[in-house]
Amino acid sequence: MLRKGDPAPHPLEPIREEDIVNNWASDEIMVSVICPTFQHADYIEDAIKGFLGQKTDFGYEVIIRDDCSTDGTREIVEKYQRAYPRIIRTILEDENRWPTVKALPILLAAVRGKYTATCDGDDYWIDEFKLQKQVEFLEKNPNVSLLRSKDVVVEEGVVTSPPRYGGTRTFMYPSRIEVPERLAYACYFGDVLLQAVLKSQGDIHTLDEVTAIWRKHSGGIFGGLVDKDIEFINLQRYQTNFLVAQYLYEQGDVRNARRYMVRSLNNIISTKPSEKRSIMTLLYSSCLVELVKNAINKLRTRYSQ
């Protein structure tokens, strides 16, 4: 059992591609593992080792999207793709267009498996049977729309949390559940959106085992922005929670929609006066756009009758 203060667990050792594939009952892809990465040269190899250390009796693929990293991440990804061509697929961007272009919708469009598992390029798995356990559970429980396990937080090589309900690095869910593309492109915090959509489509279950490590550090997409531009981060937290609330209202899940709306309002309340102005401008613009859309729809309905 991992405890706070323990050294960080080592990543799994990768299994040879031939040995992985020979254990599959068929070549059919049961699980698609999606992995967004950016400037993760110090971490991505551990993530890939976790994917390639899995022991399964079914086929799985790993889809890694690198958003034009300049620190060597791409070269590491390419090295493993050459060594594991039957398992690893890559999406290597030649231009970084974030935040206009997000990783989530691009990765989801490439999924071929019955189930989707998620893990960012700076986190990693420590259970060699993670995928096998999750598939076996989901096959027996079709009502479950989100299956997660537990993880621990690691900072500077040390475990800094007790085992807790795992985040996206532990997720597996049926690929038939669609994340609205317009929201996937609009929301800056894709993990918040993904979790909300999955929760709205069925039951949630957590396996009582630690399978993954959440590595906290200052790198990655948002790491460098936290200290430099907290106004930007707060604005995007508000925006994501607001759009998720809107989606849940449309799904008829009023109770959870209100929860996310409260979160979005808390993002406004907790910000500085200068930030409130930016957020309120966005809120006003969003409401105005919705009013115009509703008016147009009403006109179309009236004249089509």
Residue pairs with C-beta under 8 A, 6 or more apart in sequence:
1 163
2 9
2 152
2 159
2 162
2 163
2 210
3 159
3 162
4 159
4 160
4 161
4 162
5 158
5 159
6 158
6 159
7 157
7 158
7 159
8 154
8 157
8 158
8 159
8 213
9 126
9 213
10 126
11 45
11 46
11 47
11 49
11 50
11 53
11 124
11 125
11 126
12 49
12 50
12 52
12 53
12 54
12 124
12 125
12 126
12 128
13 49
13 53
14 48
14 49
14 52
14 53
15 52
15 53
15 54
15 55
17 52
17 83
17 84
17 85
17 86
17 87
20 52
20 54
20 56
20 87
21 27
21 59
21 86
21 87
23 55
23 56
23 57
24 56
24 57
24 58
24 59
25 57
25 58
26 58
26 59
27 59
28 58
28 59
29 59
29 60
29 61
29 112
29 113
29 114
30 56
30 58
30 59
30 60
30 113
30 114
30 115
30 135
31 56
31 58
31 59
31 60
31 61
31 113
31 114
31 115
31 116
31 117
31 131
31 135
31 172
32 60
32 61
32 63
32 110
32 111
32 112
32 113
32 115
32 116
32 117
32 175
33 51
33 60
33 61
33 62
33 63
33 116
33 117
33 118
33 119
33 131
34 63
34 65
34 107
34 108
34 110
34 111
34 116
34 117
34 118
34 119
35 47
35 51
35 62
35 63
35 64
35 65
35 107
35 118
35 119
35 120
35 121
36 65
36 67
36 103
36 104
36 107
36 120
36 121
37 44
37 47
37 64
37 65
37 66
37 67
37 69
37 73
37 77
37 120
37 121
37 122
38 66
38 67
38 68
38 69
38 73
38 96
38 98
38 121
38 220
38 221
39 69
39 70
39 71
39 73
39 219
39 220
40 47
40 69
40 71
40 73
40 121
40 122
40 219
40 220
41 69
41 71
41 72
41 73
41 76
42 219
43 121
43 122
43 123
43 124
43 215
43 217
43 219
44 73
44 76
44 77
44 121
44 122
45 76
45 80
46 124
47 119
47 120
47 121
47 122
47 123
47 124
47 125
48 62
48 64
48 76
48 77
48 80
48 88
49 124
50 119
50 124
50 125
50 126
50 212
51 62
51 87
51 88
51 119
51 125
52 62
52 80
52 84
52 87
53 125
53 128
54 60
54 125
54 128
54 129
54 130
54 131
54 132
55 128
55 129
55 132
56 131
56 132
56 135
57 132
58 132
58 135
60 87
60 113
60 131
61 87
61 88
61 89
61 112
61 113
62 84
62 87
62 88
62 89
63 89
63 90
63 91
63 107
63 110
63 111
64 77
64 81
64 88
64 89
64 90
64 91
64 121
65 90
65 91
65 92
65 93
65 103
65 106
65 107
66 73
66 74
66 77
66 90
66 91
66 92
66 93
66 121
67 93
67 96
67 98
67 103
67 221
68 74
68 92
68 93
68 94
68 95
68 96
73 121
74 92
77 88
77 90
77 92
78 90
78 92
80 88
81 88
81 89
81 90
89 110
91 106
91 107
91 110
98 221
99 188
101 185
102 184
102 185
102 187
102 188
102 190
103 190
104 179
104 184
104 190
104 193
104 194
105 179
105 181
105 184
105 185
108 116
108 179
108 184
111 175
113 175
114 174
114 175
115 134
115 135
115 138
115 172
115 173
115 174
115 175
116 171
116 172
116 173
116 174
116 175
117 131
117 134
117 171
117 172
118 168
118 169
118 171
118 172
118 194
119 125
119 168
119 169
119 212
120 168
120 169
120 220
122 215
122 217
122 219
122 220
123 151
123 169
123 212
123 213
123 214
123 215
124 169
124 212
124 213
124 215
125 169
125 211
125 212
125 213
126 210
126 211
126 212
126 213
127 133
127 149
127 209
127 210
127 211
127 212
130 149
130 170
130 211
130 212
131 172
133 149
133 207
133 209
133 211
134 147
134 149
134 172
134 207
135 172
137 144
137 147
137 205
137 207
138 144
138 147
138 172
138 173
138 174
141 147
141 203
141 205
142 174
143 202
143 203
144 202
144 203
144 204
144 205
145 173
145 174
145 177
145 198
145 199
145 201
145 202
145 203
145 204
146 171
146 173
146 195
146 198
146 199
146 202
146 203
146 204
146 205
147 171
147 172
147 173
147 204
147 205
147 206
147 207
148 165
148 166
148 167
148 170
148 171
148 172
148 204
148 205
148 206
148 207
149 166
149 170
149 206
149 207
149 208
149 209
149 210
149 211
149 212
150 163
150 164
150 165
150 166
150 170
150 206
150 207
150 208
150 209
150 210
150 211
151 163
151 164
151 166
151 167
151 169
151 170
151 210
151 211
151 212
151 213
151 214
152 159
152 160
152 161
152 162
152 163
152 164
152 210
152 213
152 214
153 159
153 160
153 161
153 164
153 213
153 214
153 216
154 160
154 213
154 214
154 215
154 216
155 215
155 216
155 217
160 216
163 210
165 206
166 206
166 211
166 212
166 214
167 191
167 214
168 191
168 194
168 195
169 212
169 213
169 214
170 211
170 212
171 194
171 195
171 198
173 198
177 197
177 198
177 201
177 202
179 193
179 194
179 197
180 197
180 247
183 193
183 243
183 244
183 247
184 190
184 193
186 239
186 243
187 193
187 239
187 240
187 243
187 244
188 236
188 239
188 240
189 236
189 237
189 240
192 240
192 241
192 244
193 240
193 243
193 244
193 247
196 244
196 247
196 248
196 256
196 260
197 247
198 204
199 256
200 247
200 248
200 251
200 253
200 256
217 223
218 224
218 226
222 233
225 232
225 233
226 233
230 275
231 271
231 272
231 274
231 275
231 278
234 267
234 270
234 271
234 275
234 279
235 275
235 278
235 279
235 282
237 263
237 264
237 267
238 264
238 267
238 268
238 279
238 282
238 283
239 264
239 282
241 260
241 261
241 263
241 264
241 267
242 260
242 261
242 264
242 283
242 286
244 260
245 257
245 258
245 259
245 260
245 261
245 264
246 257
248 254
248 256
248 257
248 260
249 257
267 279
268 276
268 279
268 280
268 283
271 279
